Amino acid sequence: METNRDAIEHIFDEDNATNVEEQRQLQDSDVRVGECAPTISNASGSGGPRSIVWPEFLVIPASEFEDGMKRATCKHCESKTFIADSRYGTSNMKKHLEKCTAYQAAKAVKAGSGEVARFDPKVYRELVAKAIIRHGYSFSWVEHKGNRDIHAYLNNQVVTITRNTAKTDCLKLHAHLKKKLKDTLLSLPGRISFTCDLWTSCQTEGYMCLTAHYVDSNWKLNSKVLNFRHLEPPHTGAVLCEIVYELL
């Protein structure tokens, strides 16, 4: 009987070892075949092999979130945010990169196989609009000869745009993001909290910022700026109430 029991336990030990090895292979499947696993730790700090998606995402420190969890946003389009913890996997990040037009274009350019990226004027103009908004460039920046020469050198299919076109693209992008935010707020399962921040500049000019705070369906706390405007005096409670309702 002892001999049979030892044999059965040996079989179970082999099965467990096989299951552990299969799980390890699944975890390592994110590393490309033929490449060495990076020695730097992954987002969760476990020190294991990094997935190939991490270089394409910008990790945001956990201190910026109340739940104490790090998050990552796509470096190419900045339109999606994911929890940056290996325990949650990277499947959603991979799916996003498969659909991200900006990433696919950059990937094609970097490819050493001679693959040529298909130039998309729509994506190009959207990236220009995002650059203007993010860095505060003037609309005339798109008409600067040096800037046009750089873009023409990178891709000879680039059709340069004027400052009026750049302004229109920025307004279209704003309208698109505004509609997206409205749809998000409309589909929320819970309530929305608003905060109204006021301050005075060094020129003694008053300003107001209206921010919406809400918890989405993934139990993630979000804060979105709804309005930012110059505020004429007086700054009484009744006046502020009217302005907030006007902005909403």
N, C-alpha and C positions, 0 to 999 in steps of 0.2 A: 504493500500500500504506500509506504514512504517513497518507493522508487517511482510509482505512478504519479504521486503528488509532486515530486521534484520535476518530473517530465512535463506535467501540466503547467507548473509555475514557470518553467523554462520557456514554454511556448508563449505564455502571456507576456513574459519579458521581451521576447523577440517582437511580438505584435506592438507593444508599447514603443519599443525602439524604432520600429518602422513608422508608426504614426508620428513620432517626434521628428523623424527625418523628413517625412512628407510635409509637415508644417514648416520646417526650416526651409525646404525648397520653395514652398509657396511664398514665404516672407522674402526670400532672396530673388524671386522672379522679377522684381522691379529693376534689378541690375542687369544691364544689357549683356548678352552673350559675347564672350571674347574680351570684355573689359574688366579691369581690376576694380574691385569695390573700393570706393573712397575710404580713406582712413579717418576722415573727420566724422564727428558724430552727427546723427540725424536730428530732426527738429525736436524730438522728445528728450534728447540727451542720453539715450541708451547706449550710444557708441557702436551700434550695429551698422550694416551697410545702408547707404543713403539711396533713396529712390531717384530715378533720373528726372523726376518732376521738380525736385526742390530747387535746382538752379534757375528755374523759370518762375519762381514765386518769391515774393518779398515777405519775410517773416516779421510780424508785428509783435512786440513784446507783450507778455501776459499782463504787465502792470497797467496797460491801457484798457483792460477789460475787467469788469466787476467779477466775472466768474473765475478769474485767475488762469485762463487758458490762452495760450498763444494762438495766433491766427496768421494766415498767409493770404496774400492777394497776388493776382497774376501781374507780372511785370510788364506784360505786353498790352493788355487792354484795361486792367485795373477795374474790371466790372464784376468780379466775383471774389468772395472771401470764404476761406475754408479754415477749419480748425487744424492747426499745425502740430499735430500729435500723431506719431506713428501708430499709436493704439487704435486710432480711428481709420487708419489706412489712407491710401492715396488714390483710390479708384475714382472719386469724384473729380480730383485734380486732373487725372489722365483724361477723363471724358471731356472736361472743359478744354484742355489743350487740343483735343481732336477737333473741337468746334471753333476754337479761337482763330479768327482770320489773321490777326496780327502775328500770332505765334507761328502759324503755318508759313506765312510769308518769310519771316526771319529764319525759320528752319530751312526753307528751300535755298535761301541765299548762302547759309553756312554749309550746306551739303557739299561734300567734296566729290560727288559723283557726276558733276557737270549739270545737275538739274537747275534749270533757270526758273526763278520765281515768276509767277504770273502777276503782272502789275495790275492792280485794281485802283482806278482813279478815286473811287468812293472811299476806300480805306485810306488812301493817301490824304485826301482832304479832311477826313475825320481825324487823322493823326495830327495834321497841321492845326486844326481847331483846338484839339486837346492841348497841344504845346502852347498855343497862344493863351489859353485860359490858365493853364498851370503856372506858367512862368511870367505872365503879365506882359507879354509882348504886345507891341502896337500892331494894328492891322496892316500897316505899311511894311511890316517886317517881311511879308511874303513877296514884296516888290523889290527888296534889296537885291542888287545884282550878285553879290557874293553868295547869298542864300540860294538864289536861283541856279547859280553855277554848280553849287554842291549837289543839289537835287538832280540836275541834268546829268552830272557825272555819274551819280549812283544808278540812275536809270534814264535812258534816253527817251523813254515813253512818257516821261513826266510832262504834263501840260501845266505851265505856271498859271497861277490865279492872281487876281487883283485884290486890293484891300476890301473892296465892296463884297466880293465873293467870300473872302475870309470872314467878314462880319456876318454874312448870311449863314455860313456854315456854323459859326459859333451860336447864333440864335436858334438854328435848327437843332443843334446838339442840346442846348438848354431846354428847348421845348420837349425833346424826346425824353430827357432825364426827368423833367418835371412830370410828364405824363406817367412815366414809370413809377415815380414816387407816389403819385396819386393812386395808381392801381394797387400799389403795395399797402398804402394806408387804408384803402377801401376793403381789402381782403383780410385785414388783421382780425385775429380771433378775440383780442382784448381791447382795452381802452388806450387812449393816447394822452400823454401828459405834455403840457407846454411850459416852457420857461421863457421869460422875457428879460433879456439882459440890456442894460443901458449904461452908457459911459460918455464922457466928454473928451474930445480930442484937445491937443495942445492949442488949437485955434478956437477953443471954446465952442466947438460945434458938437451938437448932440447926435447920438446914433442909437439905433435899436436893432437887436438881433433876436428873431423869434425862432426857437428850436423845438422840434417835436421829439419826444422820447417814447419808445414803445418796445414791447417784447414780441418778437415774431413767433412764427409757428415752431421754430427750432429752439425756443427759449433763449434766444440771443437778444441782449439789450442793444438797441440801435438809437442813435441820436442824429437827426437830420436837420440841417439849417433850412428853414422854410423861406425866411425873408431877412433881408438886411437893408436898412434904409436910413436916410438922414432924417433927424427928428427935430422939428421946429419947436421952440418953447410956446406955451408953458408945458411942463412935464407933470401935470397933475394926474391923479388916479383916474378921473373921468375921461380925460383926453387920451391917456394910454389905453384905457379899455376900448374906446372907440377905434383907435388905430389898430389894435390887435384884431378886432372883429373885421375891420376893413382889409387887413392883410390876409386873414383866413378866407 
